[in-house]
Amino acid sequence: MTSSHNSEHDIVNSSLSPDSLLQDRYRIVKQLGRGGMGAVYEAVDERLGATVALKEVLSAEPSMRKQFEQEARLLASMQHPALPRVSDHFVEGNRAFLVMQFISGIDLGSIISQQAGPFPRDQVISWADQLLDALIYLHSRDRQVIHRDIKPHNLKLTATGQIALLDFGLAK
């Protein structure tokens, strides 16, 4: 027996189009990425004239929404140069969003795939120092934060050579 249904808990499948406006404030520029748990968009905060990243949770499941809100509160409470700052979260229609600092750059996974040989030792040590500093910050908080998904694609290298640790969707 098969049935077709459109439950409010189904995964949101459609991507937001460029120029879509959310909260009468955030204008979508483009989708930056999409994974099993969420999609990330570059957007412009028209009120402040600033570029932001909007992360959308791709499930309306109550447990996923709760985890998403916890991520928003968790990130909003943190201030570290290697972590994106969170400024807001909201629900529009059946979609939940997290508003955070847009960090331009390229992810370390892409950099590694384009690198013919080993990276210079000093460069790797600098990246490791920055990442370890962020991890010490996360692990020494009153409520310790464990990222649980550190991988090259969740590390972004900025134009100034700084590492940023992204995607706290699995953090505990």
N, C-alpha and C positions, 0 to 999 in steps of 0.2 A: 504494500500500500504506500503510495506516495502522496504527498500533499505540498501545496505551495502556500507559503505564508510570508508576510512582511511584518515581522515582529519589531518592536522598538529596540530589541536587544541585538538585532542583526548588525553585522559589520557595515560601516559606512564605506561604500565602494567608490563613489564619485570624487574625483579630485576637484579642488576649487580652481576656477578659471582665473587667469590674469585679469585684473581690474575688479574682481569681486570685492565688495566692501563689507566688512564685519564690524558690528558694534558701532556703525556710523563713524568709524575711526580708522580701521586697519585695512588698507588697500593691498590686495595680493599682487605681487610682482611676478613670482614664479614658484613652482614647486622645486625644492632643493633635494628632497629624498623621500623615500617611502619604505617602510619595513613592515614586519608582521604586526607591530603594535601601534604604529603611528606614522604620520606624514609630517614633514617639516616644510614650511613655506617662507620665502623672503617676502616681507611686506613693508609698507610705509605707514607709520603712525602719522596720519594727517594732522592730528592735533598738535604734535610736537615737531613734525617735519623730520623724523628720525627713522632710519631703517631698523626693523626688528625681525626676529625670527618668531614664527607662529608654529607651535607644535600641536598637532591634532591627534587625539586618541581615536583609534579606528574601531572602537567598540562602544556600544551603548550599554553593555553589561554593567550592572551596578557595582560589581567588585572591581572592574577595570576603571570605572569612573572614580571610585574611591581611591584606588592606587594612583590615578592621575592627579587628583587633588592633593594627595600626600606628597607627590613629586613637586607640585607647584609650591606648596608650603615649605617643604624641605629646601628647595633651591632658593626661594625668596629669603630664607633666613641665613644664607651663606654669602660671604664676601671674600673672594680670593681671586687673584689675577688670572688663574688658570680655569676658573669656572664661570660660565655665563650667568649674568645677573637676571633674575626673574622679576618682572614688574607687575604681572597680572595673570589671572586665569578667568575664563568665562565659558558659558554654554550659550550657543546660539542655535536655535532649532533643536536638532537631535545631535549636535556636534559640540565637543568640548575642546577648548584651546588653552594653551599656555603661551604667554607672551614673554619673550626673553631677548636679551642682548643678541644682536646679530654679530657673529664673529666671522669676518671674511677670511678666506684662506683656503688651503687645500688639505684634505685629510691625509694622514700619514700613510694609510693603505695605498692611496693613489701615488704618493711620492715613492714609496717602496717599489711599487710595480714598474715605475719608470726608471728606477736607478739600476744602472748596469752592474755596478760593483758595490763594495761596502761603502758606507758613509764614513766621513772623516770622524775619527775617535772623539775629538773635542765637541763636535756637533751632537753626537749620540749622548755624550756625557751631559751636555747642556739640556737636551730634551729629557733625559732621565732625571736630572736634578729638579727640573720644573714639575715633572709628573710626581716625583716622590714628595716634593713640597706640598702639592695639592693633596696627596694621599695622607700625609701626616696631618694636615689641616682637617680632612674628613674624619680620620680615625681618632683624633684627639678632642672632638666635640663632646659636650655633655651627653648628647644622643649620638653615639658613634654611627657614621654613615659608611656602609660598604657598597661600593659601586656595582660590582658583580658582572660588568660587561666591558672591561678594559681590553681594547683591541685597537689595532692601527686605524680602522675606519671610524672609531670614536674619539680620535685625537686629531685636532686640527692645528696646522701650523700657520700662524699669521705671517703677514709680510715682514714684520719686525723680528721673526724668528722665535716667537713665543708659542708655547704649546697650550692648547685649550682642551680640557676634558669635557666631552659632550655625552648626551644621552643617558640620563639617570633613570630611565624607565624601569630598570630592574633593581634599583638601589633599595637597600633595606637599612 
